[in-house]
């Protein structure tokens, strides 16, 4: 059974320290509260110690989305168990595997100790804690229900991580197949085709056009491979630099919404992300203008960012949310009608949650169908390339054998 170190204050004001056995952190805090003690600090006895502490490969890496999600979930459990936020952050910091995140949590603990609200302590790290996270925490500090809000944030982060993993997973398969196709082609052109040149030497005029083309490609790759590497690197660098420009990013975001096989997947992802974010913020009590500004920033696509900024401007002028959405092709008309109905009924947050959940399910379905369609397409493409090379090698053999006869 795990051992926990604690620091507590008794009813007569005395501070005590010690250890106790409990199956989990919540059970340990329950034991102390049953003794009538106020918990000042509570953490596993081996937190931060043990073998391997001196070697941490994440020392140069910042915290990721999973680190933030784990921190939020643990903090919600500890706050609900009656542990003070200072002690909860300290306990989580001692167990954090990421050294940079541990330093951040320790600084947040010092900020809270100095009297700052938790939301203000989060403002130090805008790259780690999103505006959505900070505003939801701030809303809970004003309205109460801090642990419930943390649970809601943790659930939101979990869904975003799962969605991102699904989309990345859908891209991995075609990436692997494409890499294998390119690798196979390079191998055939640089190792297999040159070995047949000795057979065809002196008979170039009798070779069919596909074979001559294949030999030219093979010779070019063997003699100018460095130019191909430099060219591929230049194209990759140019693409990355283009994406850093406004027009390049706009072009790429438009492309993702127009490519036949992927446009439905990206469309469902952007709609689900935007509406889910709006629903969470509205249900948390965040002001509407702040909600729309945050939704625009986390949309992930230039076109959807412009859409939500247009909604922000309209609401700022006293108009309804649905007014600018009606004029945009980025949201289905049925979704806009449901948003309008939610505005009229005063249940906009609930409507947005339901719609985003529907598009979350659609996204999972679309990803499965896209993956199922990509597999045969990539196999056909790879088979065509290999088949062309094989045909170009076999054709002259048949042709030369006929000439010999």
C-alpha positions in Angstrom: 0.0 0.0 0.0 1.4 3.5 -0.9 2.9 5.6 1.9 2.0 9.3 2.1 3.8 12.2 3.8 1.6 14.8 5.4 1.8 18.1 7.2 -1.4 19.0 9.2 -2.6 21.3 11.9 -4.6 20.0 14.9 -7.6 21.7 16.5 -5.4 23.3 19.1 -3.2 24.9 16.4 -0.2 22.5 16.6 1.5 21.5 13.3 2.2 17.8 12.9 4.1 15.9 10.3 4.3 12.2 9.6 3.4 9.3 7.2 0.4 7.1 6.8 -0.6 4.2 4.6 -3.6 4.6 2.2 -4.7 3.1 -1.1 -4.8 6.5 -2.8 -4.5 10.2 -2.1 -8.2 10.8 -1.5 -8.2 8.0 1.1 -5.1 9.5 2.8 -6.8 12.9 3.1 -10.0 11.3 4.4 -8.0 9.6 7.2 -6.5 12.9 8.3 -9.9 14.7 8.2 -11.4 12.0 10.3 -8.7 12.7 12.9 -9.9 16.3 13.0 -6.8 17.6 11.4 -6.5 20.4 8.8 -4.3 19.3 5.9 -1.4 21.6 5.0 0.5 19.3 2.7 0.0 15.7 1.5 2.1 13.8 -1.1 3.5 10.3 -1.7 6.5 9.6 0.4 8.6 8.7 -2.6 7.5 11.6 -4.7 10.5 13.1 -6.5 12.8 10.4 -5.3 13.7 6.9 -6.3 16.1 5.5 -8.8 16.3 7.4 -12.1 15.5 10.8 -10.7 18.8 12.1 -11.8 18.3 11.2 -15.4 15.2 12.8 -17.0 15.1 13.0 -20.8 12.2 15.5 -20.7 14.6 18.1 -19.1 14.8 20.1 -22.3 11.1 19.7 -23.3 8.2 21.8 -22.2 4.9 20.3 -20.9 2.5 18.9 -23.4 -1.2 18.6 -23.5 -1.2 15.3 -21.7 0.8 16.9 -18.8 -1.7 19.7 -18.5 -4.6 17.2 -18.6 -3.1 15.0 -15.9 -2.4 18.0 -13.7 -6.0 19.3 -14.1 -7.5 15.9 -13.2 -5.3 15.4 -10.2 -5.9 18.9 -9.0 -9.7 18.4 -9.2 -9.5 15.2 -7.1 -7.4 16.8 -4.5 -9.5 20.0 -4.2 -12.6 17.8 -3.9 -10.9 15.8 -1.1 -10.5 19.0 0.9 -6.8 19.7 0.3 -5.8 23.3 0.0 -4.8 24.5 -3.5 -1.3 25.3 -2.4 -0.8 21.9 -0.9 -2.4 20.2 -4.0 -0.1 22.0 -6.4 2.9 21.2 -4.3 2.0 17.5 -4.2 1.4 17.3 -7.9 4.7 19.2 -8.6 6.7 16.7 -6.6 5.4 13.9 -8.8 5.6 15.7 -12.2 7.8 13.7 -14.5 8.5 16.8 -16.7 11.2 19.0 -15.1 10.0 22.2 -16.8 6.4 21.6 -15.8 7.6 20.9 -12.2 9.3 24.2 -12.1 6.2 25.9 -13.4 4.0 24.3 -10.8 6.4 25.3 -8.0 6.3 28.9 -9.2 2.5 28.7 -9.4 2.5 27.5 -5.8 4.6 30.5 -4.7 2.2 32.8 -6.5 -0.8 31.3 -4.7 1.1 31.5 -1.4 1.6 35.2 -2.0 -2.1 35.7 -2.3 -2.6 35.7 -6.0 -5.7 33.9 -7.5 -5.0 30.6 -9.2 -6.1 32.1 -12.6 -3.5 34.9 -12.2 -0.8 32.3 -11.5 -1.7 30.6 -14.7 -1.2 33.8 -16.7 2.5 33.4 -16.3 2.4 30.5 -18.8 0.1 31.4 -21.8 1.8 28.8 -24.0 0.9 26.0 -21.6 -2.4 27.1 -20.3 -4.7 28.3 -23.1 -7.1 31.3 -22.8 -9.9 28.9 -22.5 -8.3 27.2 -19.5 -7.6 30.5 -17.8 -11.0 32.0 -18.4 -12.8 28.9 -17.2 -10.8 28.9 -14.0 -11.4 32.6 -13.5 -15.1 32.1 -14.0 -15.2 29.3 -11.3 -13.3 31.6 -8.9 -16.0 34.1 -9.2 -19.0 31.8 -9.1 -17.7 28.9 -7.0 -17.6 25.2 -7.9 -13.8 25.1 -8.5 -13.4 21.3 -8.5 -16.3 20.8 -10.8 -14.9 23.3 -13.3 -11.5 21.5 -13.2 -13.3 18.3 -14.0 -15.0 20.0 -16.9 -11.7 21.4 -18.2 -10.0 18.0 -17.8 -12.8 16.4 -19.8 -12.5 19.0 -22.5 -8.7 18.5 -22.7 -9.1 14.7 -22.9 -11.5 15.1 -25.8 -9.2 17.5 -27.6 -6.3 15.1 -27.1 -8.3 12.1 -28.4 -9.5 14.1 -31.4 -6.0 15.2 -32.3 -4.7 11.6 -31.9 -7.4 10.4 -34.2 -6.6 12.9 -36.9 -2.9 12.3 -36.6 -3.5 8.5 -36.7 -5.5 8.9 -39.9 -2.5 10.7 -41.5 0.1 8.1 -40.3 -1.1 5.2 -42.5 -0.9 7.1 -45.8 2.4 8.5 -44.7 3.9 5.0 -44.0 2.5 3.7 -47.3 3.9 6.7 -49.2 7.3 6.4 -47.6 7.4 2.7 -48.5 6.4 3.5 -52.1 9.2 6.1 -52.4 11.7 3.9 -50.8 10.8 1.0 -53.0 11.1 3.2 -56.1 14.5 4.5 -55.1 15.7 1.0 -54.4 14.6 -0.3 -57.8 16.0 2.7 -59.7 19.4 2.7 -58.0 20.0 -1.1 -57.5 17.8 -3.2 -59.7 17.6 -1.2 -62.9 21.4 -0.6 -63.2 22.0 -4.4 -62.9 20.0 -4.8 -66.2 22.0 -2.2 -68.1 24.8 -4.7 -68.7 22.3 -6.9 -70.5 20.9 -3.9 -72.6 24.3 -2.4 -73.3 24.8 -1.7 -77.0 21.2 -2.4 -77.8 19.8 1.0 -76.7 18.2 1.7 -80.1 16.1 -1.4 -79.8 14.8 -0.6 -76.3 11.1 0.5 -75.9 10.4 4.1 -74.8 9.4 3.1 -71.1 12.7 1.4 -70.7 14.7 4.3 -72.1 12.8 6.6 -69.7 13.5 4.3 -66.8 17.2 4.2 -67.6 17.4 8.0 -67.8 15.8 8.3 -64.4 18.1 5.7 -62.9 21.2 7.4 -64.3 20.0 10.8 -63.1 19.5 9.5 -59.6 22.9 7.8 -59.5 24.8 10.8 -60.8 22.8 13.7 -59.3 21.4 12.2 -56.0 22.8 15.2 -54.1 20.8 17.6 -56.3 17.7 15.6 -55.5 18.3 15.7 -51.8 19.0 19.4 -51.9 15.9 20.0 -54.0 13.7 18.0 -51.6 15.1 19.9 -48.7 14.6 23.2 -50.4 11.0 22.3 -51.2 10.3 21.2 -47.6 11.9 24.4 -46.3 10.0 26.6 -48.7 6.7 24.9 -47.7 7.4 25.5 -44.0 8.3 29.1 -44.6 5.3 29.6 -46.8 3.0 28.4 -44.0 4.5 31.1 -41.8 3.1 33.8 -44.0 -0.5 35.0 -43.9 -1.2 34.1 -47.6 0.5 30.7 -47.3 -1.4 29.8 -44.2 -4.7 30.9 -45.9 -3.9 28.8 -49.0 -3.2 25.7 -46.9 -6.3 26.2 -44.7 -8.4 26.5 -47.9 -6.7 23.5 -49.4 -7.6 21.3 -46.4 -11.3 22.2 -46.9 -11.3 21.5 -50.6 -9.3 18.2 -51.0 -12.0 15.7 -51.8 -10.8 12.9 -49.5 -10.0 15.0 -46.5 -12.3 18.0 -46.6 -15.2 16.3 -44.7 -12.8 15.2 -41.9 -11.3 18.7 -41.4 -14.7 20.4 -41.7 -16.1 18.1 -38.9 -13.0 18.7 -36.8 -13.1 22.5 -37.0 -16.9 22.6 -36.3 -16.6 20.3 -33.4 -13.7 22.2 -31.9 -15.3 25.6 -32.2 -18.8 24.7 -31.0 -17.4 22.5 -28.1 -15.2 25.4 -27.0 -18.1 27.9 -27.1 -20.3 25.5 -25.2 -17.8 24.9 -22.4 -17.1 28.6 -22.0 -20.8 29.7 -22.0 -21.7 27.0 -19.5 -18.8 28.1 -17.3 -20.2 31.6 -17.2 -17.5 33.3 -19.4 -18.8 36.6 -21.0 -20.0 36.1 -24.6 -17.4 38.4 -26.2 -14.5 36.7 -24.4 -16.0 33.3 -25.4 -16.1 34.3 -29.1 -12.5 35.8 -29.0 -11.2 32.5 -27.5 -13.1 30.4 -29.9 -11.6 32.3 -32.8 -8.0 31.9 -31.5 -8.3 28.1 -30.9 -10.2 27.4 -34.2 -7.1 26.1 -35.9 -8.1 27.3 -39.4 -7.8 30.8 -40.9 -11.3 30.7 -42.5 -13.0 29.6 -39.3 -11.0 32.2 -37.3 -12.3 34.9 -39.6 -15.8 33.5 -39.2 -15.7 33.7 -35.4 -14.1 37.1 -35.4 -17.0 38.3 -37.7 -19.4 36.9 -35.1 -17.5 38.7 -32.4 -17.9 42.0 -34.2 -21.6 41.4 -34.8 -22.3 40.6 -31.2 -20.3 43.7 -30.1 -22.7 45.7 -32.2 -25.7 44.2 -30.5 -26.5 41.6 -33.1 -27.3 37.9 -32.6 -24.7 35.2 -33.0 -26.7 33.5 -35.8 -26.8 36.6 -38.0 -23.2 36.4 -39.5 -23.3 32.6 -39.4 -26.3 32.5 -41.8 -24.1 34.2 -44.5 -21.2 31.7 -44.1 -20.8 28.4 -46.0 -18.5 27.1 -43.3 -21.3 26.0 -41.0 -24.3 23.9 -42.2 -27.6 25.7 -42.2 -29.1 23.1 -39.8 -26.3 23.9 -37.3 -27.0 27.7 -37.6 -30.7 27.1 -37.1 -30.0 25.1 -33.9 -27.7 27.9 -32.6 -30.4 30.4 -33.4 -33.0 28.3 -31.5 -30.6 28.0 -28.5 -30.2 31.8 -28.5 -33.9 32.3 -28.4 -34.5 29.7 -25.7 -31.6 30.8 -23.5 -30.1 27.3 -23.7 -27.2 28.1 -26.1 -24.6 26.3 -24.1 -26.6 23.0 -24.0 -27.3 23.3 -27.7 -23.6 23.8 -28.6 -22.6 20.8 -26.4 -25.1 18.6 -28.2 -24.1 19.8 -31.7 -20.4 19.5 -30.9 -20.9 16.0 -29.6 -22.7 15.1 -32.8 -19.8 16.4 -34.9 -17.4 14.6 -32.7 -19.1 11.3 -33.5 -19.2 12.3 -37.2 -15.5 13.0 -37.1 -14.7 9.5 -35.8 -16.9 8.0 -38.5 -15.3 10.1 -41.2 -11.8 9.2 -40.0 -12.6 5.5 -40.3 -14.0 5.9 -43.8 -11.0 8.0 -44.9 -8.6 5.4 -43.6 -10.5 2.7 -45.3 -10.5 4.6 -48.6 -6.8 5.5 -48.4 -5.6 1.9 -48.1 -6.7 0.7 -51.5 -5.8 4.0 -53.2 -2.2 3.9 -51.9 -1.9 0.2 -52.7 -3.0 0.9 -56.3 -0.6 3.8 -56.6 2.3 1.8 -55.2 1.4 -1.2 -57.4 1.3 1.1 -60.5 4.8 2.5 -59.9 6.3 -1.0 -59.2 4.4 -2.4 -62.2 5.7 0.3 -64.5 9.3 -0.4 -63.5 8.8 -4.2 -63.8 7.1 -3.7 -67.3 10.0 -1.5 -68.4 12.5 -4.2 -67.5 10.6 -7.2 -68.9 9.5 -5.6 -72.2 13.0 -5.3 -73.7 13.9 -8.8 -72.7 10.9 -10.2 -74.7 11.7 -7.8 -77.6 15.4 -8.9 -77.7 14.5 -12.6 -77.5 12.3 -12.1 -80.5 15.1 -10.4 -82.4 17.5 -13.2 -81.7 14.9 -15.7 -83.1 
